[in-house]
Amino acid sequence: MTTQYTSTEWKNINNQLDADPGKFGFPERIYGSTLIGSFNIRKLGSSLSRSSDTWEFLARICRQYDLIAIQEIMDDLSGMNRIMDLLGSEFGMVVSDKTGVYPGENGLGERLGFIFRWKTIERGEVISDITFDRSKVLQIMAENYDSIHKVMEPYAKRYADYKAGKQGKPKNIKMPTFLSFIRQPYCVSFRIKGHPGTRSYDFMAVNAHLFFGNYMSDRRQEFHALMQWIIQRVKNNDKAYHPNFMLLGDLNLDYNNPVKDRDTIEKSMKNYNKEGNAETDQKKRVNVNFPFLDIHQGETEVYRTNARLSETFDHIGLFFRDSNTEWPTYKENNTMGGSRVGPNYGVFNFTELFHKALGETTPIKGMSTTKKKNFFGRFEHKVSDHMPLWFRLPLPQ
């Protein structure tokens, strides 16, 4: 059984980070800009589940941001509260109720939350889950009735046998269409305060931890459903609380082979942009931008966001139709980073930080299977198996 890092090892890690934070993509706080991020902290539950040094490290990460979305918060909020205690009164938080499992039934339910800096971020009045209402679900079922019935009939028989005590509970099935989210995305209104005398950034922040299952089609269906919901909301939001949306979270997109997967995902994104801009009314056209799908200038491949550096599961997506907004379109992704105050984006690669600070001499890709297992096992459960993303925006001028 692997052990957590010792206090001496944490001292080496923090010293290494202090010496050159930019080397590992640790976001710098720069006057005139705001930092927004997303971080799936694996099973963030009991305050007793991690060492004090680990809590300090997690708080150090969150302290860099003005607004950060956190996924995989457990029903027990004591760990989240421990981070907040370390951050102090400069920060506030808001979290959803548990989602992903019906109350009283077995399953892994999670909360979704945001941590924000009071000085630079103002939380709005609107806080809500994102759901498909009953009428929409009925329409989907009617349009896909035959294919749904085909998979539900044998499942219903197995479920009846389970209720009669003849067999164990049946496993999930491959649904032919989207019906509902595995975990309801969490939507909160925020305002990024600008310099005195300037307008602010007003937007709805959507925190999502989408489906990770045996069937890739299930993942794509849920992602497409969320994209459709946000695009339609932005397109038809004349009376909405805020005009623009930002999606932050673990979307579980399959992107382990960028050469092969990029074409599929890029076509989808172009279709979303095409759909958003198909309106003849210029005021209703929607820009869709996912910077982490593109290769950042100076890099040789897209950023990896899981701790094993093999996938880009986590994303920050922009949806906006305000022609006066200073949010970047997808056409600007390849040139981001030219200005210190942004726009810019990156990943804090603590995997490489740990590798360097602990004196590992074998490159991660060259490690044996056993050595990789031991290396990742030291932090995947107690720090996280995902790395934090950051997105920098210049404050409105």
VENTA-V884021 format. One line per field, one symbol per residue. ss: DSSP state (a for helix, b for strand, c for the rest). phi: phi as a letter, one per 40 degrees, with the letter a starting at -180 (. if undefined). psi: psi as a letter, one per 40 degrees, with the letter a starting at -180 (. if undefined). Layout:
ss: ???
phi: ???
psi: ???
This chain:
ss: ccccccaaaaaaaaaaaaacaaaaccccccccbbbbbbbbbbbbcccccccaaaaaaaaaaaacccbbbbbbbccccaaaaaaaaaacccbbbbbcccbccccccccccbbbbbbbbcccbbbbbbbbbccccaaaaaaaaaacaaaaaaaaaaaaaaaaaaaccccccccccccccccccccccbbbbbbbccccccccbbbbbbbbbccccccaaaaaaaaaaaaaaaaaaaaccccccccbbbbbbbcccccccaaaaaaaaaaaaaaaaaaacccccaaaccbbbbaaaccccccccccccbcccccccbbbbbbbcccccccccaaaaaaccccccccbbbbccaaaaaaaaccccccaaaccaaaaaaaaaccccccccbccbbbbbbccc
phi: .cbccccccccccccccccacccbgccccbdgbbbbaaaccdfcbccccbccccccccccccccccabcbbgcccccccccccccccgccbbaabcccbhacdgbciccbbbabbacdcbbbccccbacbbccccccccccccbdcccccccccccccccccccgcacccccbcccacbaccbcdbbbcbbccccdgbcbcbaccbbbbccbbcbcccccccccccccccdccccbbdbccbcbbbcbiccfccacbdccccdcccccccccccccbccccdcbcbcbabdccbccdgbbacccbcccgbbbccabbbbabcccccccccccccbchcbcchcaaabcccccccdcccgcccddccccdcccdcccccbdcccacbbccbbbbccdc
psi: hiiiiidddddddddddddgdddeehhihhheiihiihhhhhggbieeeiidddddddddddddidhhhhifhidheddddddddddaeeiiihiiihiehhheiiigiiiiiihihddehhhadhhiihihiddddddddddfdddddddddddddddddddeeeiihiiiihheihdiidhhihhhhihhhaiheiiihhihhhhigihgaehddddddddddddddddddddffdeididiihhhahefihfegdddddddddddddddddddeehdhdeehhhhhgdeeihiheieiihieidefeigdiihihhieheeieiiideedeeiedideiiiiahhgedddddddefhdhiddeiiddddddddddedddcieiihiihhhiih.
